Amino acid sequence: MMKFICLVLLLCTAQSTLGAWQKLDGGLKHVSVGRAGVWGVNNNDNIYYRRDTYGDNANPGTTWTQIAGGLKQVDVGDDMVWGVNSNDDIFYRSDINEGDQDGANWVKIEGKLKHITVSQKGHVWGVNSGDNIYHRIGVSGCSKAGSSWKLIAGGLKQISVGSSGVWGVNSGDQIFYRQGTFGDPVEDTDGSGWTHVAGGLKYISSAEVLYGVNAGDLIYYRAGVCEETPVGTSWVQIAGRLKQIESLSPVVWGVNSNANIYTKEDDA
């Protein structure tokens, strides 16, 4: 039965790359998509929210609305947006909901990170300027801020948590999967160790489909990722060039080296 499920997921993953890229207005250096909508930051660290994408990530939205504050990177979950600024200070956006899709304020959290990630179940991980890895303990619907940072063994320059588990890449563009995190379990787990996965990527995005881009901005998805084989089977290249990519079924978003913004349907 598990082999059959893996085969079905593999076929679905293959279908997910069929859509054509659509260029949107605006310019961003980083974009993220979650059930709280599509958010991004530009080269001046200005923050933007894409109107009409909250709770409807399949919608490409209408216009970009600037949000007060300055961040160099953001990541979007379910009613949660976290980010870091040029000083590596950490923030989350309070009171995001259907009635107030912009949220209310940026709330500063203790610690320093250069990159942060939040899953659709509210699990938060990050890496600092020394490539140390941290897991935020105690984040929940009742406690958006969580309680503390836990240092996790290993070293990564970028990390992503989502339905495919916790994945990351190190300073040599080597790829790693955190054992025991596939499916983004409701029980927030540290996992049990890192598994090196063949290939080379500078940025990776964990969701229903695992995407990544390499040093040449070539785009790949990981085939065969499922509960039985959480590390998948192979990397499959798709059309286009992006420097950064994020996805949440049924859409993929990304930006290229010229800060152009693109999206496409997974078609899964």
C-alpha positions in Angstrom: 0.0 0.0 0.0 2.8 2.5 0.9 4.5 1.8 -2.4 1.3 2.6 -4.2 0.9 5.9 -2.2 4.5 6.8 -3.1 3.8 6.1 -6.8 0.7 8.3 -6.7 2.5 11.1 -5.0 5.4 10.8 -7.5 2.9 11.1 -10.4 1.2 14.1 -8.7 4.6 15.7 -8.2 5.4 15.2 -11.9 2.1 16.9 -12.8 2.9 19.8 -10.5 5.5 21.3 -12.9 3.2 21.7 -16.0 2.1 25.3 -15.5 3.7 28.2 -17.3 5.3 31.1 -15.4 3.3 34.3 -15.2 5.2 37.6 -14.6 3.6 39.9 -12.2 3.9 43.6 -11.5 6.4 44.9 -8.9 9.9 44.0 -7.9 11.0 41.8 -4.9 14.2 40.1 -3.8 12.3 37.6 -1.7 8.7 36.3 -1.8 6.8 33.8 0.4 3.4 32.2 0.1 1.2 30.6 2.9 -2.4 30.5 4.0 -1.8 34.1 5.3 -1.3 35.1 1.7 1.7 36.2 -0.4 4.2 38.5 1.2 7.6 39.8 0.0 10.4 42.3 0.5 12.2 44.4 -2.1 15.8 45.5 -2.4 15.2 48.4 0.0 13.8 46.0 2.6 10.3 47.4 2.1 7.6 44.9 3.0 4.6 44.1 0.8 1.4 42.0 1.0 -0.4 40.8 -2.1 -4.0 41.8 -1.9 -6.7 39.1 -2.1 -4.3 36.2 -1.4 -5.2 35.7 2.2 -6.8 32.2 2.6 -6.7 31.8 -1.2 -3.1 31.2 -2.2 -4.3 29.9 -5.6 -5.3 33.5 -6.3 -2.5 35.6 -7.9 -3.9 38.6 -6.2 -4.5 42.2 -7.4 -2.0 44.7 -6.1 0.9 45.1 -3.7 0.2 46.9 -0.4 3.2 48.2 1.4 3.4 47.2 5.1 5.1 49.4 7.7 8.6 48.3 8.7 11.7 47.0 7.1 12.8 43.3 6.7 15.3 41.5 4.5 13.4 38.2 4.5 9.9 37.0 5.4 8.1 33.7 5.6 4.4 33.0 5.7 2.4 30.4 7.5 -1.2 30.0 8.6 -2.2 33.5 10.0 1.5 33.9 10.7 4.2 36.0 9.1 7.8 36.0 10.5 10.8 37.9 9.3 14.3 39.2 10.0 15.7 42.6 9.3 19.2 43.8 8.2 20.4 43.7 11.8 19.2 40.0 12.0 16.5 41.1 14.5 13.5 38.7 14.5 9.8 39.7 14.3 6.4 38.2 13.8 3.3 40.0 12.6 0.5 40.2 15.2 -3.2 39.8 14.7 -3.3 38.6 11.1 -6.8 37.3 10.3 -9.5 37.4 7.6 -10.8 40.8 8.9 -7.3 42.3 9.1 -5.2 40.6 6.5 -2.3 43.1 7.0 -2.1 42.3 10.7 -1.5 45.0 13.4 2.2 45.3 14.4 5.6 43.8 14.2 6.5 42.1 17.5 10.2 41.7 18.2 11.5 38.3 19.5 14.7 37.8 21.3 17.7 36.4 19.4 19.4 37.0 16.1 18.8 35.1 12.8 19.7 35.8 9.2 16.9 33.5 7.8 13.6 32.3 9.3 10.9 29.8 8.2 7.4 29.0 9.5 5.2 26.1 8.4 1.5 26.1 7.8 1.2 24.4 11.3 3.1 27.2 12.9 6.5 25.5 13.4 9.4 28.0 13.3 13.0 27.3 12.5 15.9 29.6 11.6 19.6 30.0 11.0 22.0 32.7 12.2 25.0 34.5 10.7 27.2 31.6 11.9 25.0 29.0 10.2 23.8 27.7 13.6 20.4 26.2 13.4 17.5 27.0 15.8 14.1 25.6 16.5 11.5 27.9 18.2 9.8 26.1 21.1 6.2 26.6 22.2 4.8 28.4 19.1 1.0 27.8 18.9 -2.3 29.5 18.1 -2.4 30.7 21.8 1.3 31.7 21.8 2.4 33.1 18.5 5.7 34.1 19.9 6.6 30.8 21.5 8.9 30.6 24.5 12.5 30.0 23.6 15.1 29.0 20.9 16.6 25.6 20.9 20.0 25.0 19.3 20.0 22.1 16.8 23.2 20.3 15.9 24.5 21.1 12.4 25.2 24.1 10.1 23.0 25.5 7.4 22.8 28.8 5.5 19.1 28.5 4.7 16.3 26.3 6.0 12.7 25.5 5.2 9.9 23.7 7.2 6.7 22.5 5.6 4.8 19.4 4.5 7.9 17.8 3.1 9.6 18.2 6.5 12.6 20.3 7.5 15.1 20.8 4.7 18.1 23.0 4.4 21.3 23.8 2.5 24.8 24.6 3.8 27.5 27.0 2.7 28.7 24.5 0.1 25.1 24.1 -1.3 24.9 20.6 0.1 21.3 19.5 0.8 20.0 18.0 4.1 16.8 16.6 5.3 15.9 16.4 9.1 14.9 12.9 9.9 11.5 12.4 11.5 10.0 15.7 10.3 8.2 14.6 7.1 4.6 15.7 7.0 5.2 18.6 9.4 3.8 16.7 12.3 1.3 18.5 14.6 3.5 17.6 17.5 6.4 20.0 17.0 9.5 17.8 16.8 13.2 18.5 16.6 13.7 15.5 14.4 16.5 13.0 15.0 19.4 13.9 12.8 20.4 15.2 9.3 20.5 13.1 6.2 22.6 14.3 3.3 20.7 14.3 0.0 22.6 14.2 -3.3 22.6 17.4 -5.4 23.5 21.0 -5.0 21.1 23.9 -4.2 21.5 27.4 -2.9 17.8 27.7 -1.8 15.2 25.1 -0.9 11.4 25.3 -0.2 9.5 22.6 1.7 5.8 22.2 1.0 3.6 19.6 -0.6 6.2 19.7 -3.4 9.9 20.3 -2.5 11.4 22.9 -4.8 14.9 24.4 -5.0 17.2 26.5 -7.1 20.9 26.1 -7.7 23.9 28.4 -8.1 23.0 29.0 -11.7 19.3 29.8 -10.8 18.1 26.6 -12.4 14.9 25.3 -10.9 14.2 21.7 -9.6 11.6 19.8 -7.7 12.3 16.6 -5.8 10.5 13.5 -7.2 9.3 10.6 -5.0 9.0 12.5 -1.7 6.5 10.6 0.5 6.2 9.0 4.0 8.0 5.9 2.9 10.8 7.7 1.1 10.9 11.2 2.7 14.2 12.1 1.0 12.7 11.3 -2.4 14.4 9.7 -5.4 15.7 12.3 -7.8 15.9 16.0 -8.8 13.9 17.0 -11.8 14.7 20.3 -13.6 11.8 22.5 -14.8 11.8 25.5 -17.1 12.8 28.9 -16.0 15.4 30.6 -13.9 14.9 31.9 -10.3 17.2 32.9 -7.5 14.5 32.1 -4.8 11.4 30.0 -4.8 8.5 29.2 -2.5 5.4 27.1 -3.0 2.1 26.1 -1.4 -0.1 23.8 -3.5 -1.5 24.6 -6.0 0.9 27.5 -6.7 4.6 28.3 -6.9 6.1 31.8 -6.5 9.6 33.0 -7.1 11.9 35.9 -8.0 14.8 36.1 -10.4 18.1 37.9 -10.3 16.4 41.1 -11.7 13.8 41.1 -8.9 11.1 40.2 -11.3 8.2 38.3 -9.7 6.8 35.1 -11.1 4.0 32.6 -10.2 2.6 29.5 -11.8 0.0 26.8 -11.0 1.2 23.4 -10.0 -1.5 21.8 -12.1 -1.6 18.9 -9.6 
